[in-house]
Amino acid sequence: MLPSQPLLRAAVFALAVLQALASDTFIAAVYEHAVTLPDVTDEPVSPDDALALMNKNMDVLEGAIKEAAQQGAHIIVTPEDGIYGWHFTREAIYPYLEDIPDPAVNWIPCTDPTRFAPAPVQERLSCMARNNSIYVVANMGDKKLCNSSDPSCPSDGRYQYNTDVVFDPEGKLVARYHKYNLFRRETQFNYPKEPEAVTFETPFGKFGIFTCFDILFYEPAVVLVSELQVDTVLFPTAWMNVLPFLTAIEFHSAWAMGMGVNLLSANTHDISLAMTGDGLFTPEGPTAYHYDSGTEEGRLLLAELSARPRLSPTYPPAVNWSSYATSIKRFPGGKDTFLGAVRRDIFTFSELRHKTGNYTVCQGDLCCHLIYRMSNKSKDEVYVLGAFDGLHGSLIKYHWQICTLLKCKSTDLNTCGQPVEMAQTKFEMFSLSGTFGTKYVFPEVLYSGVQLAPGEFEVLRDGRLKSKHGTSKPLITATLFGRLYEKDLPHPLRTSL
């Protein structure tokens, strides 16, 4: 006699759990999604029209989830805004929102869809997870009613939150996270009153979750890693690439290395907004990544990762990011320095005039030191060593310390710091270090064509970012990106709530 469907599903789930418990690794997937967008309107559409649009996107996501599960993935992350897109007013997004309960309610929407208010999106996501025996991570909108007794209650009587949800392989809601650091265009959403540090346990490690712009701030990003000791961070994002330091694959890979955790980064795909770049990143570097600025297609990535990277024999040792740079006896600033802008940030630069050199550039409390040797210096290319120590941002101001070996856009020094994707010059070696005032420093190396350099550089315990055997491809930038969270200015919008 064949077992019933529920018993069969339970047996398959139990077997998957036992297999995960018996292994020190797991298979993770991320999907970069080309979102079907709604028409831009200030007026709300009907709930039926909103759900029809969301179902179009969930059809695509469901296909990616099924494919990932068939290839053995235990978890898949889908992008921020991946279900309904963006360009909403506060009123126009309302039909797309659902009331997402606290996961403590122990709810499987797939089997009990009417327990709370109508929740067709949560029901469908839950069924995707349950039918494919996989953790599903998605981004959607949450709505919460409030009243006049709450002094922060918006005039329309509701809070609206940019929200991540996680459903386990049984389809149960196990995590809900409200984005704490909204990007400047997200006026359709409210700031949560308090930051949320959301974690959940799996058979393959402890997971945390946050969204896009959150990655640049202490709460919740550093809290999850440094205080709550998660093994893996789930990261739905809608990341608009900004060269030379904030390209998605470049910074997300660097963040995983600097923080010593796995980062599962799933990006939206819209080349008109420079949105592309996702990956599976580890403390040792990228395991798989994708960057495509030429097509309109989505992309599924899978990789096997260490379940508990801190216990891995290859886990990188702790780094003192200022040890080497501060130990140099004579550390004078460069004589022939000039100022240049990287977007709105004014860097102190020094041109690398020779194929081999030893340079120092200082700004504020930061001195950057570079030793290098070029292998095929192109006459049409100029490289500089740059330093920045100060506040970044227009409305929200947060403190960066950056040391960078950087290709200029042209031989005109006024172009140093402008975006550039292609280069011709390779380096036989480079060693970059700085007198950083923080332990939160993220090492980046970006090659021509916006390509990463896995396995081709290392970070020494004394804080030097070094090439191992020369650069196999022409170099765009090698950067140490530091964050002094304690010097950030108060958030001008959140403090006024």
Secondary structure, DSSP 8 states (H G I E B T S, - for coil): ----HHHHHHHHHHHHHHHHHT-SEEEEEEEEB--------SS---HHHHHHHHHHHHHHHHHHHHHHHHTT-SEEE--TTTTT-S---TTTTGGG-B----GGG---TTT-TTSSS--HHHHHHHHHHHHHTSEEEEEEEEEEE--TTSTT--TTSEEEEEEEEEE-TT--EEEEEE-SS--TT-TTS---SS---EEEEETTEEEEE--GGGGGSIIIIIIIIIIS--SEEEEEE--B-BTTTB-HHHHHHHHHHHHTSEEEEEEB-BGGGTB--EEEEETTEEEEEE--SS----EEEEEEEESSGGGSTT------TTHHHHH-S-----SSEEEEEETTEEEEEEE--SSEEEEEEEETTEEEEEEEEESS--TT--EEEEEEEEEE-SSS-EEEEEEEEEE-SSSSGGGTTS--------EEEEEEEE--S-S-EEEEEEETTTEE-TTSEEE-TTS-EEESS--SS-EEEEEEEEE-GGG----TTGGG-
